[in-house]
Amino acid sequence: MALVGAVIGAAGGGWMNDAYGRKKATLLADVIFATGSLVMCAAPDPFVLIAGRFLVGLGIGVASVTSPVYIAEASPSEIRGGLVSTNVLMITGGQFLSYLVNLAFTEQVSGTWRWMLGVAAVPAILQFCLMIGLPESPRWLYLKLAVLGLVLYIASFAPGMGPVPWAVNSEIYPEACRGVCVGMSATVNWISNLIVAQIFLSVVSFVGTAGTFLIVAGITVAAFVFVLRYVPETKGLTFEQVERLWKEKAWGAGDRQQCLIGGVP
């Protein structure tokens, strides 16, 4: 049953690692393993003993996925291979040590099999306590932050910079040249998209992903200031009122935007 649990734990451990992180997966594996060991130690009948074996296997399966991934992602590239290999060495060393411990129990302690099974909880509990003080995998955190940033970007773009500039472009120009001006704006928009598509990867390779999006953030801040300072509110205004608003701004005749919004012709 331990092997059946290990199969299930390994299958679910991969998903758990990506969904909740390497650290939480390791802590959960420790809890499951320690619980299984204690269940086996206190088992009143073979069925409970088998259930405990299944839990132990489940914890082993999760840990077998999580440990090498966490070690690899948290290690410098220069010593990554050595540290991952050391993990396997520690596993086999632990198995050898367990044989020696079991031998000592056989020679010195009555009720031997319960102690053999229960003592296996000790390293799991120790690892749980030590793991609490360790950080999450930086690679996993980066991936989650990148996904979160993308979601926030989409959530902000969809109701804002996606549709609004097109709406403003369709109503902000004088009637005599509205078609030409909207066409020019659309042309600039698609040329800008072309430029971004062509240079994005080159910029990323030159300044890195973080630097690239920092540039994008700077452009966004500049756009925010420009809109706040120079783009008038056109909500509720007729085309004639918008055109008059621009003429007043150009000729310095005073700002009557509030009056126009209030409905004064």
Phi, psi and omega in degrees: 000333178298321180291323176297316177297322179295321178298313181294319180297319179293321180294317179277339183295324179298313177298317181299321179298314182287327184280318189242352177104158182291322183294312181295323178296320178294316179298319179295319178300320178297316180297315181296315181296313181296319178298315178299319179297316180291324176297316178297321181298322184260010187300126178274344181207168183300330182293318176293323177299318179295321178298319177296320176300320178297317179296318177300315177298322178299315178296320178297318180298315178296316181295326181295333176276318191283315187303307181295326179293314180297314181298315182296318184284336181265357186259147170298147184299331184293331184237013184300311182299319180295320181290320178295321177293325178298327177301316178294321178298319179293326178296310180294323175296322178294323177296318178296318179296324180296324177297319179294320179296316179298323177297319179295320177295322180298323183278330193243337192241138174277160185063043193305313190296326179293319178294321179301317183282323183287326183293342178296341179288337185299307179297328178293318178294319178298314179296322178301313181296319180288324183293332179301325181277356180266152181281163173290159178301124181298328179294318180293318178298318179299317180297316182292320178294323178296316178297317180298317178298320179296317179298315179296322178299312180296317180297329179277324183288321187301313180269353187245266186290351175287292185271329190297315179301325178292322178293317179296317180299328184282349185229356190267348185263155176299149184300325185296333183229020185299314182300314180296317182293318177297320177298318178296319180296316179296322179296315178299321179300312184285329174296319178297319176299319179297317180297315180298316181297325184280327187254352188303307182296326178293319178295318179300316180292335183273314184246356181089164181296314181298316179296322180297312181286339172293322175298315178300319178297320178297318178297321179296318178296317178298319178296321178300314180296318180298312180297316181298324186272322192243339184268121181281159174281128182248004181298128176082001182262145172282168178301321181294320179292323177295317180296319178294324179299317179294321179296319179295321178294320182289323185266354179070034183273009182100158183264109179252022185300319181295322177294318180296318179297325179288351174105006180282125182288000000 
